[in-house]
């Protein structure tokens, strides 16, 4: 089922997914500003600009994972392109934090890549780049910018020649449930055939034009829209959830004693509870895996594994209970 753009729904709530840490041993990085319904251009590059896709199977695996997290999390995807050493996504934020989506996607692909090629360590270069964009002024230009990336890189002479982008979905050559194609084409015409032709012309016209650089800064828009965003952000309440609060919730829900989560133990019940803490903290608190690991006195690899194991079968009623209790949803 296609996901509707949030900014065309009646309830257009806006939040900043930030946290205030209550334990002194960890200094959190400045949280990214995330607005529900906001349009984000996301860019992830390989560590030291190294390739992250080495063969066809790697591209396909990444798209499988992208589909998995699209189904699991609340966001709308408008465009993507996978290059050899980086990728671009155009995402409209839903309730799920962008950081949760990207951490899940990047960690899952890193595990696949490192296992397949017998590597260790980081695959991606630091934090992903997230640019909030003025959807009214730049929406279609962002779609075009992403689809023309292989042309600008002189890999191909036309986006039709490049396999690993959502351009082919817009042209109707490939079917996909993860791209909101109809919404974008509807901006050209209500008639699908006409809309597709007009979209194609829009893309072709862009091949001879130097588009705005959509990879710089943290916000792209005119001066008026930037000022409006700043005013809105100052009036938005920050959600504050400590890891202690999340841990207390998990312990009460599972019946496990809180102290057991911090012990050196391979007990399956304790490990699952840690995974639940990690999942909720990353999904709804905006915490990084490093911060969660430091809090629980576990390594990054161990926490990542626990979270991945839990997110496959965490009870939906537990998530709903957590959201109703702490997030007023």
C-alpha positions in Angstrom: 0.0 0.0 0.0 1.4 3.4 -1.0 2.3 5.8 1.8 0.7 9.3 1.6 2.9 12.3 1.9 2.5 13.7 5.4 2.3 17.3 4.3 -0.9 16.5 2.5 -2.6 15.0 5.6 -4.6 17.0 8.1 -2.4 16.2 11.1 1.0 17.8 10.3 2.7 17.6 13.7 6.3 18.6 13.9 8.9 17.4 16.3 12.7 17.5 16.9 14.1 14.1 17.6 16.5 15.2 20.3 17.5 13.8 23.6 18.9 15.2 26.9 21.3 12.7 28.4 21.1 12.1 32.2 24.3 10.3 32.7 27.6 12.2 32.7 29.9 9.6 31.2 28.4 10.2 27.7 28.4 13.4 25.8 25.9 13.3 23.0 26.5 14.9 19.7 24.3 17.8 18.7 21.0 16.2 17.6 19.9 16.6 14.0 16.9 18.7 13.4 14.1 16.5 12.1 10.6 17.8 11.2 7.7 15.4 10.7 6.6 15.9 7.1 10.0 17.4 6.2 11.7 16.6 2.9 15.3 15.3 3.4 18.1 14.7 0.9 20.2 12.0 2.5 23.8 11.2 1.3 26.0 8.4 2.5 29.6 7.9 1.3 32.0 5.0 1.6 34.7 5.3 4.2 37.8 7.1 2.6 35.7 7.3 -0.6 36.0 3.6 -1.1 33.5 1.6 -3.1 30.5 0.2 -1.2 29.0 -1.7 -4.2 31.4 -4.1 -5.8 29.1 -6.2 -7.9 25.5 -6.5 -9.0 24.4 -8.6 -6.0 25.5 -5.8 -3.7 23.2 -3.3 -5.3 20.3 -5.8 -5.2 21.0 -6.6 -1.5 20.9 -2.9 -0.6 17.6 -2.4 -2.4 16.2 -5.5 -0.5 17.2 -3.9 2.8 15.8 -0.5 1.7 12.5 -2.3 1.0 12.6 -4.0 4.4 13.1 -0.8 6.3 10.5 1.0 4.1 7.9 -1.6 5.3 9.1 -1.4 8.9 9.4 2.3 9.4 7.2 5.3 8.8 8.6 7.4 5.9 8.0 8.2 2.3 10.7 7.6 -0.4 10.6 9.7 -3.6 13.9 8.9 -5.2 17.2 7.0 -4.9 20.4 6.4 -6.8 23.2 4.0 -5.9 26.7 4.9 -7.0 29.8 2.8 -6.6 31.0 4.7 -3.5 27.9 6.5 -2.2 24.1 6.7 -2.5 21.4 9.3 -2.4 17.9 9.1 -1.0 15.0 11.6 -1.1 12.9 11.0 2.0 9.9 12.6 3.6 10.0 12.0 7.3 7.2 10.3 9.1 7.1 9.6 12.8 10.2 7.4 12.7 13.4 9.4 13.1 15.7 9.6 10.1 18.6 8.5 12.3 16.7 5.2 13.1 16.1 4.5 9.5 19.7 5.2 8.4 21.3 3.4 11.3 19.2 0.3 10.6 19.9 0.4 6.9 23.6 1.2 7.1 24.3 -1.3 9.8 22.5 -4.1 8.1 24.3 -3.5 4.8 27.6 -3.2 6.5 27.2 -6.6 8.2 26.3 -8.1 4.8 29.2 -6.4 3.1 31.8 -7.2 5.7 30.7 -10.9 6.0 30.7 -11.3 2.2 34.1 -9.7 1.6 35.8 -10.8 4.9 36.3 -7.3 6.1 36.0 -5.6 9.5 35.3 -2.0 10.6 33.4 0.9 9.2 32.1 0.7 5.6 30.6 4.2 5.6 32.2 7.6 6.1 31.1 9.0 9.5 27.6 10.3 9.9 25.3 10.4 6.9 24.6 13.9 5.5 21.1 15.1 6.0 19.8 18.2 4.2 16.3 19.6 5.0 14.8 21.0 1.7 12.0 23.4 0.9 9.6 21.1 -0.8 7.6 23.8 -2.4 10.5 25.3 -4.3 12.9 22.4 -4.9 10.9 19.1 -4.8 11.0 18.2 -8.5 14.5 19.6 -8.9 15.7 17.3 -6.2 14.2 14.2 -7.9 15.9 15.3 -11.1 19.2 16.1 -9.3 19.3 12.5 -7.9 18.4 10.8 -11.1 21.0 12.7 -13.1 23.8 11.9 -10.6 25.3 9.2 -12.9 25.2 11.6 -15.9 27.0 14.3 -14.0 29.6 11.8 -12.9 30.1 10.9 -16.6 29.3 7.2 -16.0 26.5 7.3 -18.6 25.2 9.8 -21.1 21.6 9.4 -20.1 19.8 8.2 -16.9 18.1 5.6 -19.1 21.5 3.8 -19.3 22.0 3.6 -15.5 20.3 0.6 -13.8 20.6 1.6 -10.1 18.2 4.5 -9.7 14.5 5.1 -9.3 14.3 6.8 -12.7 13.3 3.5 -14.3 10.4 3.2 -11.8 9.1 6.7 -12.9 9.4 5.6 -16.5 7.2 2.6 -15.7 9.9 0.0 -16.7 10.2 -1.4 -13.2 7.5 -1.9 -10.6 8.3 -1.0 -7.1 6.2 -0.4 -3.9 8.9 1.7 -2.2 8.8 4.8 -4.5 5.9 7.2 -4.3 5.9 7.5 -8.1 2.2 8.5 -8.6 2.4 11.5 -6.3 5.4 12.9 -8.1 4.0 12.2 -11.6 0.7 13.7 -10.5 2.5 17.0 -10.2 2.9 17.0 -14.0 -0.5 15.7 -15.1 -3.4 13.6 -13.8 -3.1 11.5 -17.0 -0.4 8.9 -16.3 0.9 8.7 -19.9 1.1 12.5 -20.2 2.7 12.8 -16.8 5.4 10.2 -17.7 6.3 12.1 -20.9 6.4 15.4 -19.1 8.6 13.9 -16.4 10.9 12.5 -19.0 11.1 15.9 -20.7 11.9 17.6 -17.4 14.7 15.1 -16.8 16.2 15.6 -20.3 15.9 19.4 -20.0 18.0 19.2 -16.8 20.9 17.4 -18.6 22.0 20.7 -20.1 21.5 22.8 -17.0 23.7 23.3 -14.0 21.2 22.6 -11.2 21.5 24.1 -7.8 24.0 22.3 -5.6 21.8 20.1 -3.3 24.6 18.7 -1.3 25.7 21.7 0.7 24.5 23.1 4.0 21.8 21.7 6.3 18.8 23.5 4.8 18.0 24.4 1.2 15.4 27.1 0.5 14.9 30.8 0.0 15.5 33.3 2.8 11.8 33.5 3.7 11.3 29.8 4.0 14.5 29.4 6.1 13.3 32.1 8.5 9.9 30.4 8.7 11.6 27.0 9.5 13.7 28.7 12.3 10.6 30.2 13.8 8.7 26.9 13.8 11.7 25.0 15.3 11.9 27.5 18.2 8.3 26.7 19.1 8.5 22.9 18.9 8.9 21.0 22.1 11.8 18.7 22.4 11.1 15.1 23.3 13.3 14.1 26.2 13.6 10.4 27.0 16.5 9.2 29.1 17.9 5.8 28.7 17.0 5.1 32.3 13.3 5.8 31.4 13.4 3.5 28.4 15.2 0.8 30.4 12.6 1.0 33.3 9.8 0.5 30.7 11.4 -2.6 29.2 12.1 -4.1 32.7 8.5 -3.5 33.8 7.2 -5.0 30.5 9.4 -8.1 30.6 9.6 -8.6 34.4 13.4 -8.6 34.3 15.4 -7.0 37.1 17.2 -3.8 35.9 20.5 -4.8 37.4 20.7 -7.9 35.2 20.9 -5.8 32.1 24.3 -4.4 33.2 25.9 -7.7 34.2 28.3 -9.6 32.0 26.0 -12.4 31.0 24.9 -14.3 27.9 21.5 -15.0 29.3 19.1 -15.0 26.4 16.4 -13.1 28.4 18.8 -10.4 29.4 20.2 -10.1 25.9 16.7 -9.8 24.5 15.8 -7.1 27.0 19.0 -5.2 26.1 18.0 -5.4 22.5 14.6 -4.0 23.3 16.2 -1.1 25.1 18.4 -0.5 22.2 15.6 -0.7 19.6 13.4 1.7 21.5 16.2 4.1 22.3 17.4 4.2 18.7 13.9 4.3 17.2 12.2 6.8 19.4 15.0 8.5 21.4 17.5 9.3 18.7 20.4 7.6 20.5 23.3 6.1 18.6 24.4 2.5 19.0 27.6 3.8 20.6 25.7 5.7 23.2 23.4 2.7 23.9 26.5 0.4 24.2 28.2 2.7 26.6 25.1 2.9 28.8 24.6 -0.9 28.9 28.4 -1.6 29.1 28.4 -3.5 25.9 30.4 -3.3 22.6 28.9 -1.7 19.5 28.9 -5.1 17.6 27.1 -6.8 20.4 24.4 -4.1 20.8 23.9 -3.9 17.0 23.4 -7.7 16.9 20.9 -7.6 19.8 18.9 -4.8 18.1 18.7 -6.5 14.8 17.6 -9.8 16.4 14.9 -7.9 18.4 13.5 -5.7 15.6 12.5 -8.8 13.6 9.9 -9.8 16.2 9.4 -7.1 18.8 5.7 -7.2 19.8 3.7 -4.5 18.1 1.6 -4.0 21.3 4.7 -3.2 23.3 5.7 -0.5 20.8 2.2 1.0 20.9 2.2 0.9 24.7 5.5 2.7 24.7 4.3 5.4 22.2 1.1 6.0 24.1 2.9 6.3 27.5 5.8 8.5 26.4 5.1 10.0 23.0 1.4 10.9 23.3 0.3 9.0 20.2 
